[in-house]
Amino acid sequence: MLRLSNLADYGVLVMTTAARATETGGLTSASQIAGLSAIPAPTVAKLLGQLARAGLLTSQRGVAGGFALARPARSISLADIVEAIDGPIALTHCGTPGADCDLSGHCTVRPHWAPVNAAVRAALSAVSLADIAPEAHGAPHPVSAQRLPSQAPADRRSNPEAIA
């Protein structure tokens, strides 16, 4: 099974939490993100530093300081976040640029990893932070925005609580 590292997974969660917490244009602190995400504060601090160094977050020091998205959530992809934490996206060691192994001289599979890695990166690039944290920018969640037949609107005449 292919999996992201725990830190990359947590990095996505930190970014979605930051996006939601800073939707009004304000800043959010590492402790606020830790509290909202349930990720330990030291891990959040480490991730915030990496994400800021990668240009995905901005930071401001001081009592009123904190973190904010460096650009709109719509322009930050999952690939950006994963690469900020784990480095270049590659399924195998030999698929990374400059990697070498004992079999590289006669390996017939190595040349085929580049398009596979590109496809995985393209898939992650196609999903934006706004797509996975839609509440952060007033957009309805793609699944909850669709009404399924079993989720018909409540009849306002027979259900007084449904009246808004």
Secondary structure by P-SEA (a helix, b strand, c coil): cccccaaaaaaaaaaaaaaaaacccccccaaaaaaaacccaaaaaaaaaaaaaaccbbbbbcccbbbccccccccccaaaaaaacccccccccccccccccccccccccccaaaaaaaaaaaaaaacccccccccccccccccccccccccccccccccccccc
